[in-house]
Amino acid sequence: VQLAESGGGLVQPGGSLRLSCAASGFTFSSAMMRWFRQTPGKGRQLVASITSGGGSTIYLDSVKGRFSISRDNAKNTVYLQMNSLEPDDTAVYYCYAGVAGGAWGQGTQVTVSS
């Protein structure tokens, strides 16, 4: 199982980023996928989750209305569109696959700062 995140970076408050997670080594279309984030002060938080078919999503309360999780099962990729970014969104963002006891990507840094 391999998960490779991309799309992180430095953005000003109010800006947008789209994270991608390319998956391989398992049947992506059958897997629940999640995005987590981690900071030294808050630990690891579940940011968003999407079911295997994409029909159901859940979000951390603080990102509702700003972030959107989606997936393309033909491309074995899950996305996290992040809009109206705030400094408190600064974190390392991790992709997670609900397979084989759980699999994690290496993480991508998102920094929101002016």
C-alpha positions in Angstrom: 0.0 0.0 0.0 1.4 3.4 -1.0 -0.1 6.8 -0.5 1.6 9.9 -1.8 0.4 13.4 -0.9 1.1 16.5 -2.8 -0.1 20.1 -3.1 1.0 21.6 0.2 2.8 24.9 0.5 2.7 28.4 1.9 -0.4 30.4 1.3 -1.8 33.7 2.7 -4.8 33.8 4.9 -8.0 33.6 2.8 -6.2 31.7 0.1 -6.8 28.2 -1.3 -4.9 25.0 -1.8 -5.8 21.6 -3.2 -4.1 18.5 -1.8 -4.0 15.3 -3.7 -3.3 11.8 -2.5 -2.3 9.2 -5.1 -2.9 5.6 -4.0 -1.6 2.3 -5.1 -1.2 -1.3 -4.0 -4.9 -1.8 -3.0 -8.4 -1.7 -4.4 -8.9 2.1 -4.1 -12.5 2.0 -5.1 -13.4 -0.2 -2.2 -11.6 1.9 0.5 -12.8 4.6 2.8 -10.3 7.5 2.6 -9.6 10.2 5.1 -7.5 13.4 5.5 -5.9 14.1 8.9 -3.8 16.9 10.1 -1.2 17.2 12.9 0.3 20.0 14.8 2.4 20.0 18.0 -0.3 21.7 20.0 -3.4 19.8 18.8 -2.1 16.4 18.0 -3.7 14.5 15.1 -7.2 15.6 14.0 -9.5 13.9 11.5 -10.2 16.7 8.9 -12.5 14.9 6.4 -13.6 11.4 5.4 -15.2 10.0 2.3 -16.8 6.7 1.7 -15.6 4.3 -1.0 -18.1 5.4 -3.6 -17.9 9.1 -2.6 -21.5 9.3 -1.6 -21.0 10.3 2.0 -18.5 12.7 3.6 -17.9 14.1 7.0 -15.8 17.1 8.2 -14.2 18.5 11.3 -16.5 21.3 12.5 -13.9 24.0 12.1 -13.5 23.3 8.4 -17.1 22.8 7.4 -18.1 25.1 4.5 -14.4 25.8 3.7 -12.9 22.3 2.9 -14.2 19.7 0.5 -13.1 16.1 0.1 -13.6 14.3 -3.2 -12.2 11.3 -5.0 -11.6 10.0 -8.5 -11.7 6.2 -8.4 -10.6 6.0 -12.0 -7.4 7.9 -11.0 -7.0 6.2 -7.6 -6.8 9.7 -6.1 -8.4 11.5 -3.3 -8.4 15.3 -3.0 -8.9 17.9 -0.3 -9.9 21.4 -1.6 -9.2 24.0 1.0 -10.6 27.4 0.7 -10.6 30.5 3.0 -7.6 29.2 4.7 -6.8 30.4 8.2 -3.6 30.4 10.2 -5.1 27.7 12.4 -5.2 25.4 9.4 -1.4 25.3 9.5 -0.4 21.7 9.9 1.1 18.6 8.3 -1.8 17.0 6.3 -1.9 13.2 6.0 -3.8 10.9 3.7 -5.2 7.8 5.3 -6.7 4.6 3.7 -9.0 2.4 5.6 -7.4 -0.8 4.4 -5.1 -3.5 5.9 -5.4 -2.0 9.4 -4.9 1.5 8.1 -2.3 3.0 5.8 -0.7 6.5 6.0 1.0 8.8 3.5 4.2 10.7 4.4 2.4 14.0 4.9 2.5 17.4 3.2 3.1 20.7 5.0 0.5 23.4 4.8 1.4 26.8 6.2 -1.0 29.7 6.3 0.7 32.9 7.0 1.0 36.5 5.8 
